[in-house]
């Protein structure tokens, strides 16, 4: 049976790499994005703002009506903000959560009734290594991805009896346009002794020298097409090691190490 998949944020970056890999493996793939389609051969584009729950539901229902099923949803859409937590306007934080967290929630709420109707399905939510390793001066991004991880774990237990599996993928530093798109707030840098700018520079260097998005797309496709999944996967040996360390090190020691790496 041909597998039908929807990928949010599918017109660029990790999302596009995932779309390409799923197509290569024979899936019928819809990319959902607020922007124009990627133009990839064999990919169907739907314009959709994931923060709009009604629009997300209508997009998935359209796919279901056209294809008769929806086997995979990859909730990848998201963006980043950086800056001191003290000087980050609440409105900016809420806007981030509307996309990164509630965009994922909207997708899950739209997909579950369709997958339950057909007897099963797979939801893959994109979290981040920044969830178990909370990054200074990127606090709200870490908050959003921690929430995605926790939500996914709880939801997975709720929907398992319907044959629906939910899993999280935690990328680390990936070389995409995400870096340039990050919304940087330098407010208070003089108060913090220039540490905001220094920390952001370290993050941007790590990202732009990071993993090829094609490798990330292959790993996400692997997870999406597995017969059975664990609640969570990290991408790349280095980041798997970081996540394991984050869970076994004493909390204080872990935080000091992260502070030395990214605290400016």
Buried (B, 14 or more C-beta within 10 A) or exposed (E): EEBBBBBBBBBBBBBBBBBBBBBEBEBBBBBBBBEEBBEBEEBBBBBBBBBBBEBBBBBBBEBBEEBEBBBBBBBBBBBBBBBBEEBBEEEBBEBBBBBBBBBBBBBBBBBBEBBBEBEEBBBBBBBBBBBBBBBBBBBBBBBBBBBBBBBBBEBBEEBEEBEBBBBBBBBBBBBBEBBEEBEBBBBBBEEBEEBBBBBBEBBBEBBEEBBEBBBBBBBBBBBBBBEEBEBBBBBBEBBBEBBEBBEEEEEEEBBEBBBEBBBB
